Amino acid sequence: MNPIRAISVVLAIVLWSSASAQTVKFEDSAALLGASCAKDIDTNCRGVNLDAVRMKDCLYRNQDVLSPQCKSDYGRAFEAIAKRVAARAAVTKLCEHDVAKLCPGTLKGSGEAIACLAAGPRGIGINCNKAVSEAGYR
């Protein structure tokens, strides 16, 4: 597996797995991982399924032979991915009241409700507004 393919694999993992002081974009995390670990992934994690958890486990198991740059960056990249996933899961709960109040006729947790909130209607609560931003919906 060449480094370009390894980077593509990492990008696919991150995008498939559907944070500044906020969360980092999935693409930015994947770019960091690809730039720092492509050769290490190619060498040590060949055949690992396209799953962020399994890739993280493979890198952890092989950390004694990873390049210093990969060792320093892979934990941060996967942590950023986990934060973004958690932020997206929290939007439904934190914005339940705002969806009912500001987006009548939409189902809570639906893409339509998220789009309504992301459009930034007046009166959105502070916690909901922060959750929508941290989840990367705007």
Protein Blocks (a to p, Z undefined) as FASTA:
>chain_A
ZZklmmmmmmmmmmmmgnijbdcdfklmmmmmmmmmmmmmmmmmgoiacdfklmmmmmmm
mmmmgcfklmmmmmmmmmmmmmmmmmmmmmmmmmmmmmmmmmghiaehiaklmmmmmnop
ghiafklmmmmmmnopZZ
